[in-house]
Amino acid sequence: MKLHPRLAADTGAIGETRDFWLRWMNDRRFPWVIVIPRREGVVAMHELEPGFQRVLMDGVNGCAGCLEEITGADRINVGVLGNQVPQLHVHVVARFRDDPCWPGPVWGNGTPRPYNEGELPSWLQGLREGISDLFR
């Protein structure tokens, strides 16, 4: 099982387990996590076995709560689009009333602002610590 090339190019690694890749979106405008189940050929949530759907959503909800706590976000957006990348992946995005896309969606809105080479998001270490028990 491989990570889709676009996800690999647009994100940085948070960590991985036997069942998931956890990535951060390389766009400094938003604290943004992507949870990718390691399931060959699965493109939609309903294709996952019910027990694994629960595991995925527990992890996504844990990421959302942790990201909200770390960043003080006004809202957490969770989305599963897959229109450009068919590999199933779940976006968890911290939103703020003063962010450049508020109140609209982040997808296709504005120009991404990537981090500098070697730079990591300021919230990343706290997230790693906060979700360490969620994904095993």
C-alpha positions in Angstrom: 0.0 0.0 0.0 1.4 3.3 -1.1 0.5 6.9 -0.1 -1.0 8.7 -3.1 1.7 10.9 -4.8 -0.3 14.1 -4.3 -0.8 13.5 -0.6 3.0 12.7 -0.3 3.9 15.9 -2.1 1.5 18.3 -0.3 2.0 17.0 3.3 4.6 16.2 5.9 4.7 13.1 8.1 3.3 13.2 11.7 3.6 9.4 12.1 2.3 6.1 10.8 1.0 2.9 12.1 0.0 -0.4 10.6 -3.4 1.0 9.8 -2.9 4.7 9.2 -0.7 7.5 7.9 -1.0 10.8 9.8 0.1 13.8 7.8 0.1 17.6 8.1 -0.8 19.8 5.2 2.0 22.1 4.0 -0.1 25.3 4.2 0.8 27.6 7.1 -2.6 29.4 6.8 -4.2 26.6 8.8 -3.3 23.9 11.3 -4.4 21.0 9.1 -4.1 17.2 9.7 -4.9 14.4 7.3 -5.7 10.9 8.4 -5.3 8.3 5.8 -6.4 4.7 6.3 -4.0 2.1 4.9 -6.6 0.1 3.0 -5.8 -0.8 -0.6 -8.3 0.4 -3.2 -10.7 2.0 -0.6 -11.9 5.4 -1.8 -15.0 6.0 0.4 -15.9 5.7 4.0 -18.8 3.3 3.4 -16.3 0.8 1.8 -14.6 0.3 5.2 -15.7 -2.5 7.4 -17.9 -1.1 10.2 -15.4 -1.8 13.0 -12.6 0.0 11.2 -15.0 2.9 10.4 -15.3 3.4 14.2 -11.6 3.2 14.7 -11.0 5.8 12.0 -13.7 8.2 13.4 -12.4 7.8 16.9 -8.9 8.8 15.7 -10.3 11.7 13.6 -12.4 13.0 16.6 -9.3 12.7 18.8 -7.2 14.7 16.3 -10.0 17.3 16.1 -10.2 17.7 19.9 -6.4 17.9 20.3 -6.0 20.4 17.5 -8.8 22.5 18.9 -7.2 22.5 22.4 -3.6 23.2 21.1 -4.6 26.0 18.7 -7.6 27.6 20.4 -9.5 27.3 17.1 -12.9 28.8 16.7 -14.1 25.8 14.7 -12.7 22.5 13.5 -13.7 21.4 10.0 -13.7 17.7 9.2 -14.0 16.7 5.6 -13.8 13.7 3.3 -13.7 15.0 -0.3 -11.7 12.8 -2.6 -12.5 14.7 -5.7 -8.8 15.1 -6.7 -7.1 12.4 -4.7 -9.1 9.1 -4.8 -7.3 7.5 -1.9 -9.5 7.8 1.2 -8.3 10.5 3.5 -9.9 12.7 6.1 -9.1 16.4 6.6 -9.1 17.9 10.1 -8.6 21.7 9.8 -8.5 24.3 12.6 -10.3 27.4 11.6 -10.3 30.9 13.0 -12.7 33.8 12.5 -9.7 35.9 11.2 -8.3 33.2 8.8 -8.0 34.2 5.1 -10.9 31.9 4.0 -13.3 32.4 6.9 -16.2 31.7 6.8 -15.8 29.8 3.5 -14.1 26.5 2.9 -10.4 26.1 2.7 -10.5 23.9 -0.4 -9.8 25.9 -3.5 -9.9 29.2 -1.6 -6.9 31.4 -1.8 -3.2 30.5 -2.3 -1.5 28.0 0.0 1.5 29.3 1.9 3.9 26.5 2.4 6.3 26.2 5.3 10.0 27.0 4.6 12.3 24.0 3.9 12.9 22.1 7.1 10.4 24.2 9.1 7.7 22.4 11.0 4.3 23.7 12.2 4.5 25.2 15.8 1.5 23.0 16.8 3.0 19.7 15.5 4.8 18.5 18.7 1.8 19.1 20.9 -0.4 17.2 18.5 2.0 14.3 18.4 1.9 14.1 22.2 -1.8 14.6 22.4 -2.7 11.8 19.9 0.0 9.3 20.8 -2.5 6.9 22.3 -5.1 7.2 19.5 -3.3 5.5 16.7 -1.5 2.3 17.4 
